[in-house]
Every structure is written in structure tokens, then in C-alpha cells.
Amino acid sequence: MQASQTLLDDVARLMTGAMGMAQGVSAEARSFVRGQADRFVADMDLVGREEFEAVKQLAAEAQGEVEALKARLAALEDAVRERG
């Protein structure tokens, strides 16, 4: 009985150690992957959200100006046709 109790205690300690080691390996792997992903994103030279939104606003304003100029040009062309 004592021998089986000792064996069970040894197995329990072994399993506890294995679980702790597995958790450590998991945390280390997660840290490694996060580091690699951070380096990959940094190397891609991506724009930030603020910069993207600023350029998006500029593009919208430019599109508005283009539409206004198209309308003005059409009006001028109509005026030239009417005089001609």
C-alpha cells in the first residue's frame, strides 16, 4: 500500500512538473510569435490610423473640388455654345 501511495505521489509530482513546463513553453512560444509579428509589422512600414484618416480627408476634399470644377467647366462650355 505504501509503495503504491509513493508511486502515485511521484506520478502526481511528475504531472504537475510537466504541466508547469508546458505552460512555460506556451508562454515562451507566445512571446516569440508576438515578437516576430511586431518585427514583421514594423518592417512593412504601415501607416497609422491618424495618418490614414488625414489622407482620407484630403482625398474627400479633393474629390469635392473636382466635382465643383466639373460643374463649373460644364457651365462655361454651355455658355460658350450659347454665344457661338
Sequence and secondary structure as in RCSB ss.txt:
>XXXX:A:sequence
MQASQTLLDDVARLMTGAMGMAQGVSAEARSFVRGQADRFVADMDLVGREEFEAVKQLAAEAQGEVEALKARLAA
LEDAVRERG
>XXXX:A:secstr
 HHHHHHHHHHHHHHHHHHHHHHHHHHHHHHHHHHHHHHHHHHHT   HHHHHHHHHHHHHHHHHHHHHHHHHHH
HHHHHHHH 
